[in-house]
């Protein structure tokens, strides 16, 4: 018995609905990013991990040289932002706003996929 290819099988090309969803995802990301960028506000909590990121840039390591409450990924992400944009709040704003917009986009994408 030989296996034959079925001509009605799904092709590897994306459907129109999935392309529309990707375009909507990008639109949601841009809208959230712009809204948060235009209304950026730093609370006192930001400066705790910013100071730790600065310590990491100067050569210290979490736990060995200073107390780390278990937020090492946040500290190292802020370190990368400071390394890329200098010691300013601009890099931290871009990092925070991008991650908030990414979370909103993923929530939109999952709810759109689950609702059909």
MDAnalysis code that builds the backbone (N, CA, C; Angstrom):
import MDAnalysis as mda
import numpy as np

u = mda.Universe.empty(348, n_residues=116, atom_resindex=np.repeat(np.arange(116), 3), trajectory=True)
u.add_TopologyAttr("name", ["N", "CA", "C"] * 116)
u.add_TopologyAttr("resid", np.arange(1, 117))
u.add_TopologyAttr("resname", ["UNK", "UNK", "UNK", "UNK", "UNK", "UNK", "UNK", "UNK", "UNK", "UNK", "UNK", "UNK", "UNK", "UNK", "UNK", "UNK", "UNK", "UNK", "UNK", "UNK", "UNK", "UNK", "UNK", "UNK", "UNK", "UNK", "UNK", "UNK", "UNK", "UNK", "UNK", "UNK", "UNK", "UNK", "UNK", "UNK", "UNK", "UNK", "UNK", "UNK", "UNK", "UNK", "UNK", "UNK", "UNK", "UNK", "UNK", "UNK", "UNK", "UNK", "UNK", "UNK", "UNK", "UNK", "UNK", "UNK", "UNK", "UNK", "UNK", "UNK", "UNK", "UNK", "UNK", "UNK", "UNK", "UNK", "UNK", "UNK", "UNK", "UNK", "UNK", "UNK", "UNK", "UNK", "UNK", "UNK", "UNK", "UNK", "UNK", "UNK", "UNK", "UNK", "UNK", "UNK", "UNK", "UNK", "UNK", "UNK", "UNK", "UNK", "UNK", "UNK", "UNK", "UNK", "UNK", "UNK", "UNK", "UNK", "UNK", "UNK", "UNK", "UNK", "UNK", "UNK", "UNK", "UNK", "UNK", "UNK", "UNK", "UNK", "UNK", "UNK", "UNK", "UNK", "UNK", "UNK"])
u.atoms.positions = np.array([
    [0.844, -1.157, 0.000],
    [0.000, 0.000, 0.000],
    [0.904, 1.239, 0.000],
    [0.752, 2.067, -0.995],
    [1.594, 3.249, -1.140],
    [0.882, 4.462, -0.556],
    [1.648, 5.302, 0.073],
    [1.093, 6.538, 0.612],
    [1.088, 7.591, -0.490],
    [-0.017, 8.264, -0.648],
    [-0.112, 9.319, -1.652],
    [-0.386, 10.637, -0.962],
    [0.065, 11.687, -1.590],
    [-0.172, 13.029, -1.045],
    [-1.597, 13.443, -1.341],
    [-2.262, 13.941, -0.346],
    [-3.636, 14.399, -0.504],
    [-3.617, 15.850, -0.970],
    [-4.281, 16.129, -2.052],
    [-4.262, 17.488, -2.595],
    [-5.064, 18.459, -1.742],
    [-5.897, 17.954, -0.854],
    [-6.700, 18.835, -0.013],
    [-6.021, 19.158, 1.315],
    [-4.782, 18.706, 1.495],
    [-4.094, 18.983, 2.761],
    [-3.754, 20.458, 2.856],
    [-3.511, 20.902, 4.081],
    [-3.231, 22.312, 4.321],
    [-1.893, 22.700, 3.712],
    [-1.857, 23.873, 3.127],
    [-0.601, 24.372, 2.579],
    [0.171, 25.092, 3.672],
    [1.438, 25.349, 3.415],
    [2.264, 26.011, 4.416],
    [2.095, 27.531, 4.384],
    [1.360, 28.051, 3.421],
    [1.139, 29.491, 3.343],
    [0.146, 29.925, 4.422],
    [0.398, 31.056, 5.069],
    [-0.530, 31.519, 6.110],
    [-1.851, 31.964, 5.505],
    [-2.913, 31.755, 6.253],
    [-4.236, 32.146, 5.770],
    [-4.445, 33.646, 5.970],
    [-5.489, 34.161, 5.346],
    [-5.791, 35.585, 5.468],
    [-6.135, 35.986, 6.886],
    [-6.801, 35.081, 7.615],
    [-7.186, 35.392, 8.994],
    [-5.955, 35.525, 9.895],
    [-4.942, 34.670, 9.679],
    [-3.752, 34.760, 10.529],
    [-2.932, 36.012, 10.196],
    [-2.936, 36.416, 8.930],
    [-2.243, 37.657, 8.560],
    [-2.953, 38.856, 9.180],
    [-4.291, 38.839, 9.167],
    [-5.056, 39.921, 9.793],
    [-4.779, 39.995, 11.288],
    [-4.657, 38.830, 11.922],
    [-4.393, 38.799, 13.357],
    [-3.013, 39.380, 13.665],
    [-2.028, 39.079, 12.838],
    [-0.686, 39.621, 13.053],
    [-0.700, 41.149, 12.889],
    [-1.424, 41.634, 11.898],
    [-1.524, 43.083, 11.697],
    [-2.219, 43.737, 12.895],
    [-3.273, 43.119, 13.397],
    [-3.953, 43.643, 14.582],
    [-3.043, 43.591, 15.813],
    [-2.255, 42.508, 15.932],
    [-1.294, 42.407, 17.041],
    [-0.309, 43.575, 17.016],
    [0.231, 43.845, 15.847],
    [1.181, 44.951, 15.733],
    [0.512, 46.296, 16.023],
    [-0.731, 46.449, 15.593],
    [-1.470, 47.676, 15.886],
    [-1.695, 47.856, 17.374],
    [-2.033, 46.777, 18.063],
    [-2.228, 46.841, 19.513],
    [-0.910, 47.190, 20.196],
    [0.188, 46.572, 19.754],
    [1.492, 46.867, 20.341],
    [1.842, 48.344, 20.176],
    [1.659, 48.869, 18.974],
    [2.005, 50.271, 18.704],
    [1.129, 51.211, 19.527],
    [-0.174, 50.913, 19.605],
    [-1.075, 51.778, 20.384],
    [-0.702, 51.800, 21.861],
    [-0.438, 50.629, 22.425],
    [-0.069, 50.561, 23.839],
    [1.274, 51.253, 24.058],
    [2.229, 51.002, 23.155],
    [3.552, 51.617, 23.292],
    [3.449, 53.140, 23.261],
    [2.710, 53.675, 22.303],
    [2.585, 55.126, 22.197],
    [1.867, 55.729, 23.395],
    [0.800, 55.068, 23.852],
    [0.083, 55.570, 25.019],
    [0.979, 55.606, 26.242],
    [1.705, 54.517, 26.485],
    [2.573, 54.469, 27.662],
    [3.762, 55.421, 27.520],
    [4.266, 55.588, 26.297],
    [5.398, 56.488, 26.082],
    [4.996, 57.936, 26.323],
    [3.785, 58.274, 25.932],
    [3.325, 59.647, 26.108],
    [2.883, 59.939, 27.542],
    [2.629, 58.903, 28.320],
    [2.197, 59.079, 29.711],
    [3.167, 58.415, 30.689],
    [4.458, 58.394, 30.348],
    [5.434, 57.690, 31.183],
    [5.516, 58.347, 32.562],
    [5.622, 57.499, 33.580],
    [5.693, 57.963, 34.959],
    [6.543, 56.974, 35.745],
    [7.538, 57.465, 36.432],
    [8.408, 56.610, 37.225],
    [8.021, 56.713, 38.687],
    [7.816, 55.572, 39.284],
    [7.543, 55.500, 40.717],
    [8.851, 55.215, 41.451],
    [8.812, 55.265, 42.747],
    [10.013, 54.998, 43.545],
    [10.515, 53.569, 43.377],
    [9.630, 52.639, 43.008],
    [10.044, 51.248, 42.840],
    [11.050, 51.073, 41.709],
    [10.992, 51.917, 40.702],
    [11.921, 51.807, 39.575],
    [13.360, 52.042, 40.022],
    [13.546, 52.917, 40.949],
    [14.900, 53.313, 41.308],
    [15.611, 52.254, 42.132],
    [14.885, 51.322, 42.718],
    [15.534, 50.233, 43.451],
    [16.304, 49.336, 42.485],
    [15.654, 48.890, 41.403],
    [16.397, 48.028, 40.470],
    [17.319, 48.826, 39.553],
    [17.061, 50.122, 39.394],
    [18.017, 50.947, 38.647],
    [19.342, 51.085, 39.400],
    [19.270, 51.228, 40.701],
    [20.517, 51.324, 41.478],
    [21.255, 49.989, 41.478],
    [20.504, 48.883, 41.508],
    [21.150, 47.568, 41.430],
    [21.771, 47.354, 40.058],
    [21.088, 47.814, 39.013],
    [21.652, 47.695, 37.664],
    [22.935, 48.499, 37.543],
    [22.956, 49.652, 38.163],
    [24.163, 50.479, 38.151],
    [25.296, 49.777, 38.886],
    [24.979, 49.103, 39.983],
    [26.000, 48.356, 40.706],
    [26.548, 47.216, 39.854],
    [25.679, 46.541, 39.104],
    [26.134, 45.465, 38.223],
    [27.042, 46.025, 37.135],
    [26.688, 47.203, 36.592],
    [27.545, 47.836, 35.588],
    [28.926, 48.165, 36.142],
    [28.989, 48.472, 37.421],
    [30.268, 48.819, 38.048],
    [31.044, 47.595, 38.520],
    [30.512, 46.389, 38.281],
    [31.264, 45.170, 38.578],
    [30.767, 44.341, 39.741],
    [29.797, 44.818, 40.481],
    [29.268, 44.036, 41.594],
    [28.352, 42.933, 41.074],
    [28.188, 41.893, 41.877],
    [27.296, 40.794, 41.524],
    [26.198, 40.670, 42.569],
    [24.974, 40.355, 42.127],
    [23.884, 40.167, 43.093],
    [24.216, 39.035, 44.056],
    [23.723, 39.137, 45.256],
    [23.875, 38.203, 46.372],
    [25.294, 38.254, 46.933],
    [26.315, 38.237, 46.100],
    [27.678, 38.299, 46.607],
    [28.009, 39.680, 47.151],
    [27.631, 40.732, 46.401],
    [28.026, 42.085, 46.775],
    [26.890, 42.952, 47.303],
    [25.667, 42.596, 46.986],
    [24.520, 43.354, 47.495],
    [23.318, 42.436, 47.553],
    [22.348, 42.830, 48.375],
    [21.148, 42.017, 48.564],
    [20.307, 42.031, 47.298],
    [19.894, 40.840, 46.865],
    [19.017, 40.707, 45.707],
    [17.783, 39.950, 46.163],
    [16.637, 40.564, 45.986],
    [15.389, 39.947, 46.419],
    [14.840, 38.905, 45.457],
    [15.637, 38.413, 44.528],
    [15.197, 37.391, 43.594],
    [14.748, 37.936, 42.252],
    [15.001, 39.201, 42.017],
    [14.588, 39.818, 40.755],
    [15.792, 39.992, 39.829],
    [16.575, 38.944, 39.667],
    [17.819, 39.073, 38.909],
    [17.566, 39.382, 37.434],
    [16.492, 38.867, 36.847],
    [16.218, 39.154, 35.439],
    [15.885, 40.627, 35.241],
    [15.142, 41.194, 36.160],
    [14.820, 42.624, 36.089],
    [16.082, 43.457, 36.249],
    [16.949, 43.048, 37.151],
    [18.201, 43.782, 37.349],
    [19.075, 43.731, 36.107],
    [19.200, 42.554, 35.509],
    [20.057, 42.427, 34.332],
    [19.429, 43.056, 33.090],
    [18.103, 43.067, 32.984],
    [17.455, 43.765, 31.873],
    [17.683, 45.271, 31.994],
    [17.592, 45.799, 33.202],
    [17.878, 47.217, 33.419],
    [19.351, 47.522, 33.179],
    [20.228, 46.579, 33.514],
    [21.647, 46.747, 33.224],
    [21.885, 46.840, 31.724],
    [21.219, 45.981, 30.950],
    [21.366, 46.019, 29.492],
    [20.827, 47.334, 28.926],
    [19.730, 47.825, 29.478],
    [19.176, 49.102, 29.016],
    [20.131, 50.253, 29.331],
    [20.748, 50.230, 30.508],
    [21.708, 51.277, 30.853],
    [22.965, 51.165, 30.014],
    [23.360, 49.955, 29.684],
    [24.530, 49.768, 28.840],
    [24.266, 50.287, 27.430],
    [23.040, 50.088, 26.940],
    [22.691, 50.513, 25.581],
    [22.433, 52.019, 25.484],
    [21.777, 52.598, 26.485],
    [21.330, 53.987, 26.391],
    [22.020, 54.928, 27.374],
    [22.970, 54.428, 28.115],
    [23.648, 55.283, 29.085],
    [22.871, 55.335, 30.393],
    [23.463, 55.998, 31.358],
    [22.849, 56.061, 32.682],
    [21.796, 57.172, 32.683],
    [20.630, 56.822, 32.130],
    [19.510, 57.760, 32.098],
    [18.212, 56.971, 32.236],
    [17.127, 57.686, 32.395],
    [15.838, 57.034, 32.520],
    [15.229, 56.660, 31.168],
    [15.825, 57.151, 30.072],
    [15.280, 56.853, 28.751],
    [15.330, 55.362, 28.441],
    [16.452, 54.719, 28.716],
    [16.577, 53.286, 28.477],
    [15.614, 52.483, 29.324],
    [15.463, 52.880, 30.562],
    [14.522, 52.194, 31.454],
    [13.096, 52.387, 30.980],
    [12.770, 53.577, 30.498],
    [11.427, 53.829, 29.970],
    [11.160, 52.959, 28.755],
    [12.105, 52.878, 27.837],
    [11.913, 52.035, 26.647],
    [11.757, 50.564, 27.025],
    [12.562, 50.105, 27.959],
    [12.473, 48.716, 28.403],
    [11.118, 48.427, 29.026],
    [10.708, 49.237, 29.960],
    [9.452, 49.024, 30.660],
    [8.257, 49.135, 29.723],
    [8.248, 50.163, 28.898],
    [7.131, 50.376, 27.978],
    [7.053, 49.250, 26.953],
    [8.191, 48.805, 26.447],
    [8.197, 47.709, 25.470],
    [7.651, 46.422, 26.069],
    [8.030, 46.124, 27.292],
    [7.551, 44.892, 27.918],
    [6.065, 44.970, 28.263],
    [5.589, 46.134, 28.684],
    [4.153, 46.300, 28.946],
    [3.364, 46.164, 27.646],
    [3.862, 46.764, 26.567],
    [3.185, 46.664, 25.273],
    [3.215, 45.230, 24.751],
    [4.312, 44.524, 24.964],
    [4.398, 43.125, 24.552],
    [3.395, 42.269, 25.319],
    [3.265, 42.509, 26.619],
    [2.278, 41.784, 27.416],
    [0.862, 42.050, 26.963],
    [0.549, 43.303, 26.657],
    [-0.783, 43.633, 26.145],
    [-1.054, 42.996, 24.805],
    [-0.041, 42.980, 23.937],
    [-0.200, 42.359, 22.627],
    [-0.415, 40.854, 22.754],
    [0.331, 40.201, 23.636],
    [0.155, 38.758, 23.829],
    [-1.217, 38.431, 24.411],
    [-1.700, 39.249, 25.340],
    [-3.034, 39.043, 25.888],
    [-4.095, 39.193, 24.795],
    [-3.940, 40.196, 23.937],
    [-4.873, 40.384, 22.827],
    [-4.809, 39.197, 21.877],
    [-3.616, 38.757, 21.533],
    [-3.450, 37.652, 20.597],
    [-4.085, 36.367, 21.138],
    [-3.819, 36.069, 22.395],
    [-4.387, 34.848, 22.973],
    [-5.895, 34.919, 23.080],
    [-6.423, 36.068, 23.456],
    [-7.890, 36.175, 23.548],
    [-8.531, 36.110, 22.173],
    [-7.883, 36.652, 21.160],
    [-8.421, 36.563, 19.803],
    [-8.385, 35.133, 19.294],
    [-7.314, 34.406, 19.598],
    [-7.208, 33.011, 19.154],
    [-8.207, 32.119, 19.883],
    [-8.394, 32.352, 21.187],
    [-9.299, 31.509, 21.963],
    [-10.765, 31.800, 21.650],
    [-11.078, 33.034, 21.282],
    [-12.479, 33.370, 20.997],
    [-12.885, 33.013, 19.571],
    [-11.914, 32.636, 18.769],
    [-12.237, 32.187, 17.413],
    [-12.267, 33.310, 16.498],
])
